[in-house]
Amino acid sequence: MPNLNLTALFRPEILAMSAYHVADAHNLIKLDAMENPYGWPADIQQAWLEHLKDCPMNRYPDPEAKALSEALRASNNIPAESGLLLGNGSDEIIQILQMALPGNATVMAPEPGFVMYKQIALSLGLRYQGVPLLADGFELDLPAMLAAIESSQPSLIFLAYPNNPTGNLFDAGAIREILAVAPGLVVVDEAYAPFADASFLGELPNYPNLLVMRTVSKLGLAGLRLGFLAGDNAILEQLHKVRLPYNINCLTQITAHFALTHQHFLLAQTRNICQQRGEILAALQDMAGIESYPSAANFILLRTLAHAADEVFISLKNQGVLIKNLSPQGGVLHNCLRVTIGKQEENRAFLAALRNALQNP
Ligand code: PMP
């Protein structure tokens, strides 16, 4: 057998990067990945199982996912004149967008931000430019963004609204200024829209370069892998050429359609999560040694002040609670941890474990 030379086989940027890491949550309270902690009520689950019988497993799924697209339009109030592109999670849409760009294009995003914007840009050999957020409050540094846009002329800008991992909504006026000067596409990533009282969907008719991306993951359907992009038809027409045929499988199409037509239970779960978010934030604000940040999402960013976050993270894990350690990313995330809002008993277990970690380092 010939000796394979990986260095000759793969591009240097692939060899240099690490695969997206997912922590093993076995036997742990899982508060690391912004999932909805609730399952489905028994009656809904029963009705869904009945529904699944209509799924023709021997056939390819509807390539345009028409019924599901209509349900998404209705449940998200997507302007009638806007087009829609569905993806296998919004991750796939981030990839589709970047695959369609010229090889020398620049992709830009504020940092810290969602890691896949950069990961995909690097994997495709595109240029990536991160623009630091203001350290105090994680707001967009508008002069720095405008200067970076002027000098780098990005083909694509991602703005997560609310932002992951900081949890805040950027100033809407600043986003409008970026939309007005950006020479290329601006994707407002509304992954956390179910927990935020703000959206740019209504702005779609005003900005031809605006695309709004959403996902059903945070609403409670992370297992289905379904995201969507709304925007100008002429732009989406180009992106559809890059999309793989049948990228939304029939189980996802039928299940997401079913869930959206019964979405009252998902919306009730979302309201619970928002209420729990308030309770955790209040508890964290009373906790000595912790700085916590306001959130319009289903997670909270916090910083340890007197302890190393790495140690607090390990202590929590040893006590059976898995959250996300952001401290290794450094910069403004030094000593930062991110906790996803769980069920009340999970959140209480997290708070108790955190108090314990701070008192018994
Ligand atoms: N955008 C943001 C801001 C996210 O935080 C995430 C997931 N953590 C995604 C997109 C991807 O979501 P999905 O692929 O599950 O739709």
Residues whose N, C-alpha, C, O or C-beta is under 5 A from the ligand:
A	BS01	PMP	G89 S90 D91 F114 A160 P162 N164 D189 A191 T215 S217 L226 G227
